[in-house]
């Protein structure tokens, strides 16, 4: 189902009533939180587009009460979002270091001869594989981001992964000993087809490593701004295990990671290997069950907590404006655009935001149209408050923004609850 433009509410409700779970096909979808309608979060506007209309799409998270996959309707396609992409992974220092540590561990422990990363972005991870002189290939759908990877010396194929692409890559390059898929498993509406593509890439005795945000921390820590249109689904370990099985992969281990506010790293192998599940898989699923994520009880209060985040942040910004205090933003991540649009924050409350990515400079955030400037602007203007939108990088950014203390400025983190440092 694809919806474009403004659709009458009755028709829209009828369309949604027909939506089925993209993993198990059930029509038993229960509402978790409705964030209204927003533009796609990575479609940053140029100055010339400010007088043009923007199309918005409903942003309504539901959970399947059969397989417990949390999901939003696929109202946009990956091609609309990822053909040209504004996110470059290498602008996060901590994320690059995280990737380097992962590569060192995998190469030393598994000794792969060939590594493939799906959604390899600008080579933030595979550049470390290149440094270790291990053969590798990135599969990246965004032409502009893939070009940046090739400039770094990372072989990169511009493609969306499908079973056919996976089979073609395997035929041309051989099977991969390790297939990496970081923060992409949520970005594809065809869960089964994408998983089959992973299986096509990996050697029959190889490993598939997937990192993604954990639904448990999303719900428990009010991380609702990570709900946006390019994230089609949100996984518990239980639902991820079922998704992997749909494409011929068996979950064998899981790690809990601090990245992105709380992530999981799934280790899977072809079902033919017959590898047993680790104790960690059962332990994490037991935690999910105790939190109510495998029945409807764990979702009941989430919408109310989301509403409180909105009220608290708006109350702070309105009070700061009334007192004549200046507030600017730091970062222009996709998640920030969910927050800004849900809260209705416009330049009268947030004068501008800054970002390290030059691609975004001179552009405007979708929907609320906050100007995006280079980071140096903060030191020039010396604002009273800096609202940090990529809160998941708190440790890294508290250090980067320590200079704000020089003039008595303070950092503001909106999630999991309002914190003024």
N, C-alpha and C positions, 0 to 999 in steps of 0.2 A: 504493500500500500504506500502510495506517495501522495502527500498533500502539498499543494502549492497555493500561496496567497491566502486570502481570508475565506474561511469556510463557515457557513452558518452552524451555530452551536448544535442544533438538533442533528444535522447531517454528520458533524464531527463526532458526536456521541454515538451515532449509529455505526460509523466507521470503526471507532475504537471498540465498540461492543463485539465487532467481528475479529479483532486482533487475537492471534493465537501465539503461544509461546514459541519462540524461534528455535528452541532446543528440543522440546518434547512434543510440541504440537497441541498442548492442552489449551482450552479456552478459559481456564480458571485463573485469571489474573486479578490480583487484588491491589488496590491503590496503596502506595506508600507515602508519596508526597507529590503535590502538584505545584510546580514553580512558575506557572503561567506560561507565557510565550516569549521567546527571545530569538534574536538572530543567531546563526552559527557563530560559535565563540572565537574562531580564528580568522573570520573575514573582516580584518581591520580596514578601515575606510581611508581613502586618500582625501585631501582637501577638496578635490574636484567632485567627490561623491557626496558631500555633505548636504546638497540640495536634492539628492535623489532618494527615493523610497527604499526601505529595507524590508525584505520578507522575514517574518518571524514564524516560528514553529512552536507548537506546544512542547513543554518540557515536563512530562508527567511520568514519574517512576512508579512502576508496578512490579509485583513479584508473583511468579508462577507458584501456585500452591500445590503443584504436582512435583516439579523438579527443583523448586526454590531458586531458580535463576531470576535475579532482579534485572529489569530491562525497561527501556523506553522504546516507543514505536520507531521504526526506521523511516523517519520522515525525510531525511536527506540521504544521499548516497556517499560512500567513501570517495568516489570520483569528484564530487562537488567540493569536498573538503581538502583532500590530500594531493590533488594534481599539482597545485602550488601551495606550499605550506609555510606558515610564518614562524614555526617553532624550530629552533636549532638547539639540539641538546648540549652542545659544547659550551654554551654560555653559562651553564651551571657548573661551577668549579667542583662542588661536592659530588655532583652526579658523574662527572668525568672520573673523579677519584674512585667512586664506587665501582664504576665499570672497570677501571684498571685493576682493582683488587680482585674482582670477579675473574677477569681474564687470567691473572697470575695463578689463581687457585685452580681454575679449570685446566690450564695447560700443564701445570705441575702434577695434578692428580689424575687426569684422564688421558694425557698425552695424545690429543687429537692431531690427525694429519690434515684435516680439512674442517673449517668452521664456517657455517653460514648463519648470518643474522637476518631475520625478517624485520622490516621496518627499521632499517639500520641508520636512519636519519643522516646526520652529517659526518658519520664515521667516528663518533665519540667513543665507541667501544672497539670496533674492529681496528682502529689505528694502533691499539695496544697489541692486537694479534699480529698485525704487520710487523711491529717492533720486535716481536718474538720469532719472526721469520717462519710463521705457520701460514699455510695457504688458507685464504679466506675469500668470501664473497658476501657482499651486502645486497639485499633485495629491498629497494626503497621506492615507493610509488611516487613520491614528490620529485619532480624533475629538478627544481631549484635546489633542494636540499641534497639530493643525490650528486649533483654537480659539485657541491662543496666537499662532499666525501671524496670524490675522485681527485679533486685538487690536493687533498691530503695524502693521496697515494693509496686509497682504499678502493679496490675493485668493487664497482656497484652497478647493479642491473636495475633499470627503471621499470618496475612492474608491480602490479598488485598480485599477491600470492593467491593462487587457486590450485586445485589438484593438477590441472594441465600445466601450469607454470612450474609447479614442483617437480613434475615428471620430466619436463623439458630440461630444467636445471640439472636434475640428477643424470639425465642422459648425456648432457654436454660436459658436466664437471665432475661427475661421480657422486656417490652418496656422501653425505656429511656425517662425520663422527659426532659432532655436536651442532645442534640447531638452537639458536638463541632467538627468543621473541620477547623483548622487553616492552611493556606498556603498549601493547598492540592487540592483545587478545580481547580487550573490551571494545576495540575500534572497528570491528567487522560484524555486519549483521548476519552474514552467512557463517555461523559458528561451525557447522558440520563441514562445509566445503573448505574453510580455512584450515581446520584441523586435519582434514585429509591432505591438504597441501603440505602441512608440516610432516605428516607421515611419509609423503612421497619424497621429501628432501632427505630424511634421516636414514642412515644405514640401518640394516636389519638388527644390528646389535648396538646401535648408537643411542644417544641421549638427546632429549629435547628439554630445554630450560626456558621457563616462562616466568616473567615477573609482572605483577599487576597489583593494583590496589586491592586491599582486603575489605570485603563488604562489612566484616565485623567492626573494623575501626571506623569505616564510613558512618555506620549507624551509631556506634557508641560515642564517637567524638564529634558528631554533628558536622561532618565533612561534606555537606550537601553541595558545596560549590564545585565539587568534582563531578557532579551530574551535569553533563552537557551533551549536545547532539552528536558529537563524534565518539562519545562513549555509549555504545548501544546496550551494553550489559555490564553487570557488576557482580563479581563472583565471590561466593564462599568457597572453601575448599571442597565442600560436598558437591556443589553445583559444577565446579571446575572438573572434578573427577568424572562426573557424568558427561561433560562436554568433551573431554579428552577421549573417553571411550567411544564416543560417536564417530570418531575419525580413525580408530585403530590404534590409539595410544593408551597405555596404562599408567596411572599415577603411582609412583613408587616412593616419593619423598616430598616433604615440604619444609621450607624454612620461613620463619617470621623475620621480616626486615623492617627497619625504621624508615626507609625511604618513602617519600610521598605521603608522610603522615601515618604510615602503617601498611606495608605491602607483604605479599607472599611470593616466594619463589617456588615454583612447582617443578619437580623433576619427573619426567615421564620417559617411557621407553616403548617401543613397539610391543603390542600385546603378545606377539610370538615369543618374546624373550622370556616371559613368564616370571619376571622378577617380583618378589614379595613386597608388599607395602611396609614402609617403616612404621615404627611405633608413633612417630611424630604425626603422621596422617590421621590416625585415630584420635590422638590427643587434641589436635586442632578442631577436628569435626565435633568432638565432644564439647569443646568450648563454644562452638557455634550453636550446638543444640541447646546448651545451657543458657545461652543468650537469647533464645527464642527465634533464631534465624531459620530453623527448619520447621517452624510452624508460624502462625500469623502473630503470635503474642509479642515477638521481639520488635515489631514494626509500629506498634500502636501509638507510642509517644513521640516518634521521630518528627512528624510534621509539627507538633507543638514546640519541640526544641528548635526546629528550623525557624519558626515564627519568632521565637525569642531572640535568636541571633540577629534577625533583621531589625527588630524593635530596638535592641540595645545599640547596634551600630548606628542606626538612623538617629536615635536619641543623642548619642555622642556627637555626631556630625552637626546636627541642628544646634545643639548647645554651643559647640565651638564656633559656629558661624555667628550666633547671637552675641557671643563675647568678643567677636572680632579676631578670633584666632585663625591662623592660616593652616590649612591641611592639604597635603599633596600625597600622591601614592608612590609606592615603589613596586615596580614590576608590572607587566601586562600579560600575565598568563591566561590561558583559556579559562581556568577556574575563576579567575578574577572577574571575567565578564559575566559569568553566571551570577556571582555575588552582586556586582554593580547593577545588573539589570533587574534581578529579583528585588533588590532594595530600592531601585529607582534613584540611584545616586548619579547626579549630573554635575557639571562643572561649578554650579553655585555652591556645592558642598565639597567637591574635590576638584581643585583648580586644574590639576594635571597629574599624570603619572609618568614615571621614567622607566626605561628598560635598557639593558646592556646590548640588546640585539639591534644593530643599526637598521635592519629591515623595517622595524616598526617606527623609527623616528620620523616625525612629521605626519604620522597617521593618527587615526582616532579609533577608540574602542568601539566595537559594534553596539548598536542600540543607544546607549547613553552618550556616546561620542565625547569621551574624555580625551584631551590631547595627550600624545605620547612624545616625551622629550628625552634627550640624552641624560644619563645619571648625574652629570656634572651640574645640572641645573639646581639640584637640591642644595649644594654648598653655596651656590650663588644667591639663592633666595632665602636661605635659612628659615624654613617654615617652623611653626610651633609643633606640628605633628606630622609624622610620616606613616601613612596607612600601608602596611606591608601585605600585598595581595598574594604572593607565593608563600603563605605561612608555613608550608611544608619544608621550606629551606630556612627555618628560623635560626638554627645554630650558625649556619653560614652567613646569614644576612645580619644578625645582631653584630657580628664582628665587622662585616663590610660597612655597616652604617654606624659604627661607633663614633664617627666624627660628628654625628648629629648632637651628641652631648656637648660639643664645644660651645654652642650657643644656647644650651638649655632645652633643645628640642627633645621630643619623646617619640618612641615607636609605638604603633598601635597594631595589635594582632586581633583580627575579628573572630577567629575560629581556633579551638572549639567553643570558646566564649570570649567576650571582649576583654582584652588585656592591654592596659596602657603602661608601658615600661618606663 
